[in-house]
């Protein structure tokens, strides 16, 4: 499931690079934003989860890494949406 979500985010990112229409880029960025929310909140905690033992490597390394990556992607999508929104107003 993580691979599919990552592939979706990568595909949307490639489409943002290829397509030059700002409104379509804004819609694709919203898609990345929503895919990141699904990845960060639902996949990590509810659907897949991680190891049950808090001392295992998956809890100590993977969970913080996933949270940092999702947070950076979330922040990047928000800033890019704000940038595109201001660009469409002008």
C-alpha positions in Angstrom: 0.0 0.0 0.0 2.9 2.4 0.7 4.3 1.7 -2.7 1.0 2.4 -4.4 0.7 5.7 -2.5 4.3 6.7 -3.2 3.7 5.8 -6.9 0.6 8.0 -7.0 2.4 10.9 -5.4 5.3 10.5 -7.8 3.0 10.3 -10.8 1.1 13.4 -9.7 4.5 15.2 -9.3 5.6 14.2 -12.8 2.3 15.5 -14.2 2.8 18.8 -12.4 6.2 19.1 -14.1 4.8 18.2 -17.6 1.6 20.2 -17.5 1.9 24.0 -17.8 -1.6 25.1 -17.0 -1.6 26.6 -13.5 -5.2 25.5 -12.6 -4.4 21.9 -13.5 -1.2 22.1 -11.5 -3.2 23.4 -8.5 -5.6 20.4 -8.8 -2.7 17.9 -9.0 -1.1 19.6 -5.9 -4.4 19.1 -4.0 -4.2 15.5 -5.1 -0.7 15.2 -3.6 -2.0 16.9 -0.4 -4.8 14.5 0.0 -2.6 11.4 -0.8 -0.2 12.6 1.8 -3.0 12.9 4.4 -4.1 9.4 3.6 -0.5 8.1 3.8 0.3 9.9 7.0 -2.8 9.3 9.0 -4.5 6.2 7.8 -1.8 4.0 6.4 0.7 4.4 9.1 -1.6 4.2 12.1 -4.8 2.3 11.1 -4.5 0.1 8.0 -1.0 -1.2 8.0 0.6 -0.1 11.3 4.0 -1.0 12.4 5.5 -3.5 14.8 3.7 -3.9 18.1 6.8 -3.9 20.2 8.0 -0.2 20.7 11.6 -1.4 21.1 11.8 -2.9 17.6 13.6 -1.2 14.7 10.5 -0.5 12.8 9.1 1.6 15.6 12.4 3.3 16.3 13.5 4.1 12.8 10.6 3.7 10.3 7.9 5.5 12.1 9.9 8.7 12.7 11.2 8.6 9.1 7.7 8.2 7.7 6.3 11.0 9.9 9.2 13.4 8.8 8.7 12.5 5.1 5.0 12.9 5.2 5.3 16.2 7.1 7.8 17.6 4.6 5.6 16.5 1.7 2.5 18.0 3.4 4.3 21.3 4.0 5.6 21.4 0.4 2.2 20.8 -1.0 0.6 23.5 1.1 3.3 26.0 0.1 3.0 25.1 -3.5 -0.8 25.4 -3.4 -0.5 28.9 -1.9 2.1 29.8 -4.6 -0.2 28.6 -7.4 -3.2 30.3 -5.9 -1.4 33.6 -5.8 -0.1 33.0 -9.3 -3.7 32.5 -10.7 -4.9 35.7 -9.1 -2.5 37.9 -11.0 
